[in-house]
Amino acid sequence: MDQRKYNIYFHTHTISGIIIAALLYVIFFAGSFSFFKDSISAWQKAETHGENVSADYNYLIDSLSKTYNLQGRDFDFYLLNSGQGAYINMSASKDTTISKPAPIEAKRGRRQQSGDSAYFLYYFASKKPTSYAEGYDMGEFLYRLHFLAPLNQIPIRLGTPFGYLLAGIVSFLFLFALITGLLLHWDKIKTNFFLFRPWSKWKTVWTDMHTVLGVIGFPFQLLFAVTGVILITNFVLTTPFSHFLYEGKQEQLFEDLQYNRTIEVPYSYQALDKEFDMNAYVAEWQQTWEGSRIARIHIRNFQDQNMQVVLEAKPNAEQRFAGSGFVKQNIATGEVLQSKSPVDEANYVDGVRSLIYHLHFGDFGGTPLRLVFFVLGLMGCAVIISGIMIWLVARNKNNVPLYKRRFNFWASNVFLSACLAMLPVTAFTFIMLKFLPSISQAIVYRVYFYSWLVLSIYLIALRNPSKVNLHTLILSAITCLLVPLVNGFTTGLWLWKTKQMGANGIFLIDMLFLLLGIASIIACWKVNKQAKPFQVLLGKGK
C-alpha cells in the first residue's frame, strides 16, 4: 500500500472513530443487553410462567365493555414479541349516537388520544391495563437506549426525532471506520491476526487488542452497522422513492413495504346479529398457520354488521427465516376477503425485511445465538476502548505541545470514564429495581442516568486511566455479583430454583451477571498484578 492511501485510510478511520466513540460504545453496550429484552422484563417482574401464558382476548373485551360502550369502535392489538401482552389502541366509536362529539386531547402513553379513546399496555398474565410509562421496564429501557431514543426529548427535529437521527449518523460513520480500518490493516491481516503481546508496552497492548478483536468481530460489526443504518434511517432512505415512484404518497410506499396496513370499512349502523368469540377466532387461524405467531390484530366496526377483522402473522424465525401473512375476514358472513400465508407465500419484500430484522436482532437461533451476539457486542466495546487508548498513547509524546496533550488526555479521560461506568451502573439499576416500591419510565431514567452521572464524575476526577479501569472493575464485580443475590433474597427465585421451575428468562439474567461478576474479578486481579504506570501528562506512556 502506498503512503498516500495509507494516510487517507488512517486519518479517515481515526477521525470517524473518535467522533462517534462514546455514542457507539453506548449503542453496542445497550444493544448487547437488548438481545435479552424479554428475559430482562421477566427478571424484573419475577415472571416464572415463561411463555405459558394464554391470551384471553374475550376477558379483555368484557372488561373494557364495563367502562366503555364498544359498539362501532376500532381496535389495534400490537402483540409483544414475548407473547406476554400487547399495546392496544381503541378508537372512539363511529356511531355518532355513542361517541363523544367534543374529544379532549390528552396524552396517554406515547400517543395523543381523544377523550373517548384509549391507548394502553395490557399484560395477559396480570390482566391489568397500564400506560406505556407505568409499564416501562429495564428491558425496554436498554432496548431503546441502544438507538439513543432517550435523546428524542431534545427539541430538535430534522424529519425524524433527534435521538434516532443521531443514532443513524453514528451508524453511518461507523461504516466508514470499519471499512477504512480493514483497509488500513489489510497488508498485515494474516500475520497479525493472532498477534497479542500483553506484557509489552501499553501502546502495543492496546494496538494488538484493537487489531485482533476488530478483525475477529469485523463481520458482526459490519452486519450491525449496515442493518442499523437501514432500520434507523429508513425515513431518509425511502423519501426519494416516495417522491419519484409514488408521487409523494409515502403512506402507500410504507404499505407496499408492509410497515402499515390501511383498513377502510364503512359503518352500517346495523348491529351484528351473532356473538363474536375472539379467542376462538384467533386460535383457529393460529392453528391454520402452524409454525407462526400472530403479531397484530385489527378490528374494524366492532359489533356492527360490517365488522371486519385482520390478523397479521410472522413465521417463527427458528423454523422459517422469511415470510409474513395476513387474513381479512367479514365476521357477519364469514367470507375471507383477502389472505396470505406467512409460511408458504413469502415474497421479495418479506425476504429483504426479514433478512434485515433477523440479522440485527439475532432472534433466529434461540438463546445460544443471542449469547454469541452478546459476546461479540461486548468485544465491540473493547475495540472502542482500545481505540481511544491507542489515540491517547500515540499523542502522548514530548514533541507534542503540552496544551494539546492536556486536551487529548481530558477528552480520553471523559470518554473512558463515561463508557466504563456503564456496566456497574447497569448492574446497580437492576439491584435498585428490586427495592423501589414502584417502577415507571421516569424512575428508571432517574436511577440510571443520575447514577451514571455521579459515577462518571467520580472516575473523571481520578485523572488516571489505570485507576479508572481498576475502580470500574471493582465496582462491576461487586454490583454484578449482587444482582443474583438480591434477586434471590427479595423474590426467593434463586438460580437453582429458576432452573428447576423452567423460568429460563430469570435464570439467564442471573447467570449472565454472575459470569460478568466473575470475569470482572479475574480482570481486576490481572490489571492490579500486571498493570504498568500510566502517567500521560508527564509524557511517560509506557
Rosetta blueprint (number, residue, H / E / L):
1 M L
2 D L
3 Q H
4 R H
5 K H
6 Y H
7 N H
8 I H
9 Y H
10 F H
11 H H
12 T H
13 H H
14 T H
15 I H
16 S H
17 G H
18 I H
19 I H
20 I H
21 A H
22 A H
23 L H
24 L H
25 Y H
26 V H
27 I H
28 F H
29 F H
30 A H
31 G H
32 S H
33 F H
34 S H
35 F L
36 F L
37 K H
38 D H
39 S H
40 I H
41 S H
42 A H
43 W H
44 Q H
45 K H
46 A L
47 E L
48 T L
49 H L
50 G L
51 E L
52 N L
53 V L
54 S L
55 A L
56 D L
57 Y H
58 N H
59 Y H
60 L H
61 I H
62 D H
63 S H
64 L H
65 S H
66 K L
67 T L
68 Y L
69 N L
70 L L
71 Q L
72 G L
73 R L
74 D L
75 F E
76 D E
77 F E
78 Y E
79 L E
80 L L
81 N L
82 S L
83 G L
84 Q L
85 G E
86 A E
87 Y E
88 I E
89 N E
90 M E
91 S L
92 A L
93 S L
94 K L
95 D L
96 T L
97 T L
98 I L
99 S L
100 K L
101 P L
102 A L
103 P L
104 I L
105 E L
106 A E
107 K E
108 R E
109 G L
110 R L
111 R E
112 Q E
113 Q E
114 S L
115 G L
116 D L
117 S L
118 A E
119 Y E
120 F E
121 L E
122 Y E
123 Y E
124 F L
125 A L
126 S L
127 K L
128 K E
129 P E
130 T E
131 S L
132 Y L
133 A L
134 E L
135 G L
136 Y L
137 D L
138 M H
139 G H
140 E H
141 F H
142 L H
143 Y H
144 R H
145 L H
146 H L
147 F L
148 L L
149 A H
150 P H
151 L H
152 N H
153 Q H
154 I L
155 P L
156 I L
157 R E
158 L L
159 G L
160 T L
161 P E
162 F H
163 G H
164 Y H
165 L H
166 L H
167 A H
168 G H
169 I H
170 V H
171 S H
172 F H
173 L H
174 F H
175 L H
176 F H
177 A H
178 L H
179 I H
180 T H
181 G H
182 L H
183 L H
184 L H
185 H L
186 W H
187 D H
188 K H
189 I L
190 K L
191 T L
192 N L
193 F L
194 F L
195 L L
196 F L
197 R L
198 P L
199 W L
200 S L
201 K L
202 W H
203 K H
204 T H
205 V H
206 W H
207 T H
208 D H
209 M H
210 H H
211 T H
212 V H
213 L H
214 G H
215 V H
216 I H
217 G L
218 F H
219 P H
220 F H
221 Q H
222 L H
223 L H
224 F H
225 A H
226 V H
227 T H
228 G H
229 V H
230 I H
231 L H
232 I H
233 T L
234 N H
235 F H
236 V H
237 L H
238 T H
239 T H
240 P H
241 F H
242 S H
243 H H
244 F H
245 L L
246 Y L
247 E L
248 G L
249 K L
250 Q H
251 E H
252 Q H
253 L H
254 F H
255 E H
256 D H
257 L L
258 Q L
259 Y L
260 N L
261 R L
262 T L
263 I L
264 E L
265 V L
266 P L
267 Y L
268 S L
269 Y L
270 Q L
271 A E
272 L L
273 D L
274 K L
275 E L
276 F L
277 D L
278 M H
279 N H
280 A H
281 Y H
282 V H
283 A H
284 E H
285 W H
286 Q H
287 Q H
288 T H
289 W L
290 E L
291 G L
292 S E
293 R E
294 I E
295 A E
296 R E
297 I E
298 H E
299 I E
300 R E
301 N L
302 F L
303 Q L
304 D E
305 Q L
306 N L
307 M L
308 Q E
309 V E
310 V E
311 L E
312 E E
313 A E
314 K E
315 P E
316 N L
317 A L
318 E L
319 Q L
320 R L
321 F L
322 A L
323 G L
324 S L
325 G E
326 F E
327 V E
328 K E
329 Q E
330 N E
331 I L
332 A L
333 T L
334 G L
335 E L
336 V E
337 L E
338 Q E
339 S E
340 K E
341 S L
342 P L
343 V L
344 D L
345 E L
346 A L
347 N L
348 Y H
349 V H
350 D H
351 G H
352 V H
353 R H
354 S H
355 L H
356 I H
357 Y H
358 H H
359 L H
360 H H
361 F H
362 G L
363 D L
364 F L
365 G L
366 G H
367 T H
368 P H
369 L H
370 R H
371 L H
372 V H
373 F H
374 F H
375 V H
376 L H
377 G H
378 L H
379 M H
380 G H
381 C H
382 A H
383 V H
384 I H
385 I H
386 S H
387 G H
388 I H
389 M H
390 I H
391 W H
392 L H
393 V H
394 A H
395 R L
396 N L
397 K L
398 N L
399 N L
400 V L
401 P L
402 L H
403 Y H
404 K H
405 R H
406 R H
407 F H
408 N H
409 F H
410 W H
411 A H
412 S H
413 N H
414 V H
415 F H
416 L H
417 S H
418 A H
419 C H
420 L H
421 A L
422 M H
423 L H
424 P H
425 V H
426 T H
427 A H
428 F H
429 T H
430 F H
431 I H
432 M H
433 L H
434 K L
435 F L
436 L L
437 P L
438 S L
439 I L
440 S L
441 Q H
442 A H
443 I H
444 V H
445 Y H
446 R H
447 V H
448 Y H
449 F H
450 Y H
451 S H
452 W H
453 L H
454 V H
455 L H
456 S H
457 I H
458 Y H
459 L H
460 I H
461 A H
462 L H
463 R L
464 N L
465 P H
466 S H
467 K H
468 V H
469 N H
470 L H
471 H H
472 T H
473 L H
474 I H
475 L H
476 S H
477 A H
478 I H
479 T H
480 C H
481 L H
482 L H
483 V H
484 P H
485 L H
486 V H
487 N H
488 G H
489 F H
490 T H
491 T H
492 G L
493 L L
494 W L
495 L H
496 W H
497 K H
498 T H
499 K H
500 Q H
501 M H
502 G L
503 A L
504 N H
505 G H
506 I H
507 F H
508 L H
509 I H
510 D H
511 M H
512 L H
513 F H
514 L H
515 L H
516 L H
517 G H
518 I H
519 A H
520 S H
521 I H
522 I H
523 A H
524 C H
525 W H
526 K H
527 V H
528 N H
529 K H
530 Q H
531 A L
532 K L
533 P L
534 F L
535 Q E
536 V L
537 L L
538 L L
539 G L
540 K E
541 G L
542 K L
